[in-house]
Amino acid sequence: MVRIFVDDGGYISEETIKKYNIVVLKHPVFIKEKEVSGMGYKQFCDKLKGGVISRTALISPAYIQETYEGIEENDIISVHISSGMSGTINSARKASESVKGKNIHIVDSLMTCSGEALLAMILAYKANEGATFEGLRNEADKIRDNIKYYLVIEDLSYLERGGRIGKAKALLSSLFKIKPILAYNNEGKIIPYNKVRTNMQVIGKIFNEDKKYKYILVNKTYYSDLQDNVIEKIKDRCENLFVAGSNNVITNYLGPIAWTIAMY
């Protein structure tokens, strides 16, 4: 069976990870010079709300290589955070070149959060159904290119601190109390998509009236204001809806009040 790897630039529920035997590679997270990767999620969100500035570091090639070599399976599909946002995929490529006796295919998700996670989940479903390494390798980019992915972020200053957007965009969002809807371009970089004032208005902007998706994954940060009635509207648009939380890596970039959605 093919084993699916994904880094924690995307968040998948523990239940799904266990059910489909997905391996999660974890980025180091720091506050000042202290590593806080093991800090509880609520505590981390509270610190960010209080003004503490955090950062992440790349996953080391040595750690990835050790993890690849530590599993029994010889066929690996490894999904990673957008190359337009992080250099982690380069660590994975370097690690894969050092591993002997295994077939490893590295996938640039060109997304983060729900987009990256949903891509890994779909590949894991197919692997569980018996898909071959060659089949998944050939299909991975096609699946990725058919995922629609959006971010709804209350405070853009977190993305601005990480150099993902300009300071002017972050300031305008704060001044006018709007909810920016962001997306990713073909290079895996964040671009503006639209702007609204409520989460319900987001639904009207991102969904085609007649389109119904097979899978939708929604991720919410700890203090996300995504309401249950909005989730019910999303549920009407798909066959399978997954709603999950988030983690310290994602929240480092998006802040403690955000949600993301991926649709396939």
PADREN-657099 format. One record per residue (C-alpha): residue in three letters; x, y, z. Coordinates in pm, whole numbers, plus 50000, padded with zeros to 5 digits. Layout:
N
ALAXYZ...
//
This chain:
264
MET500005000050000VAL501115035549924ARG501765056850235ILE500695093250229PHE502785119850403VAL501785156050459ASP503405184450650ASP501465204350910GLY501025234250680GLY497695216350641TYR495535203250924ILE493825169250919SER491805156051212GLU493405129451431GLU490555105851343THR491315108250970ILE495065105351026LYS494605073051219LYS491965058450987TYR494075063250674ASN497515059150833ILE498695093550720VAL502125105350839VAL502345142050946LEU505695160150927LYS505885188651178HIS507465223051142PRO509255238151442VAL507425267951593PHE509175295051795ILE508295324352020LYS511405345852027GLU514155319552037LYS512225293752238GLU510745264352053VAL507075260252144SER506035232951900GLY504475213152184MET502495242452327GLY498755236252361TYR496715251052079LYS494485273652290GLN497485286452484PHE499285294452158CYS496225313052022ASP495895332652345LYS499515343652321LEU499025355851965LYS495865374452065GLY497895390752338GLY500405404352087VAL503135378152105ILE504935373051773SER505735337451668ARG507565322351374THR508125288751211ALA511225272651064LEU511685248450776ILE511455211350844SER514975197350817PRO515885172850541ALA517425149950802TYR514145147150996ILE512155140550678GLN514665114550558GLU514565096750894THR510765096150883TYR510685082850525GLU513155055450620GLY511285046950940ILE508185031950775GLU507784997250630GLU506125007950306ASN508355013850004ASP505935036649814ILE505455072149945ILE503485102149819SER504565132850018VAL502345164050003HIS503745197850104ILE502885233850177SER503015256749874SER506485263849738GLY505245299649700MET504925302050079SER507695280150218GLY510905262150129THR509865230350311ILE509265212249983ASN512965216549903SER513805198650228ALA511515170250122ARG513115167849779LYS516595167249929ALA515525140550178SER513945118849908GLU517175119149708SER519035104550007VAL516605075950071LYS517525042949910GLY515145015149813LYS511895035049823ASN509735051549561ILE509015087249676HIS507015113349488ILE506995148949621VAL503835169349558ASP503785207249569SER500215214349686LEU500525251149580MET498215256849879THR498195256350258CYS495705247650532SER492505231750398GLY493765229950041GLU496935210850125ALA495065188950375LEU492225179950136LEU494705170149865ALA496475146550108MET493135132550229ILE491915124449878LEU495215107249796ALA494945087650120TYR491395076450034LYS492575064249695ALA495615046649845ASN493315029250094GLU491185017349801GLY494225001449639ALA495525028449402THR499085022049287PHE502085044649338GLU502215051848965GLY498505059648955LEU498675083749249ARG501835100149116ASN500115106548785GLU496865118448944ALA498165140649226ASP498595172549022LYS495255167848847ILE493465165149182ARG495335195649312ASP494405216349009ASN490715208749062ILE490625219449426LYS489175253949492TYR490625269449804TYR489895301449997LEU491015318150319VAL488845341450527ILE491005360850771GLU489935386051031ASP493355402351078LEU495815403150788SER498645415951006TYR499795380151073LEU500305373950701GLU501975407950672ARG504465399450949GLY505425367850763GLY505965387150439ARG503035370050264ILE501185402550187GLY501985439650193LYS501495462150493ALA499025484350306LYS496595455650244ALA496755445150608LEU496095480850726LEU493095485950495SER491485454050623SER491865465950982LEU490595501250915PHE487435491650727LYS486525460350929ILE486155439150620LYS486675401850580PRO489125396750296ILE488645364650096LEU492025352949973ALA492995326049724TYR496155311849568ASN497455317049216ASN499135291248992GLU502485298649155GLY501125290449500LYS501145326449623ILE498345344249806ILE496195367649601PRO493065388149689TYR489815372349570ASN487035393849717LYS485975411750032VAL482815410050243ARG481575419550587THR480025386750706ASN480765349650679MET477395343450516GLN478375367550239VAL481475346050179ILE479205317450068GLY477655338949797LYS481095348249664ILE482805314349650PHE480035290649538ASN478635286149191GLU474835282849219ASP474645248849046LYS477915233049155LYS477905205149413TYR481255191749531LYS482235156549632TYR484395168149924ILE484635200350123LEU487065205650409VAL486695235450643ASN489385244050898LYS488725268451183THR491245284951411TYR490485285051782TYR488745318851788SER487175316351443ASP483775333251420LEU482445308451162GLN478845302551267ASP476915269751261ASN474325283551019VAL477085291250770ILE478445255950806GLU474945242750733LYS474895262950410ILE478275248050317LYS476965213150393ASP474245217850131ARG476935222549867CYS478695188849896GLU478365151449938ASN480965149350217LEU481715177950456PHE484645176950697VAL485025203850963ALA488265204051161GLY490295227051381SER493745240751312ASN497255240051458ASN500055262851572VAL501805263751234ILE498725275251043THR497695299651314ASN501175314751312TYR500405327150958LEU496655333250966GLY496185345251323PRO493755331651583ILE490575343751406ALA490345327851061TRP488835299450862THR489705282550536ILE487765261250291ALA488785236650019MET486355221249769TYR486795192449527
//
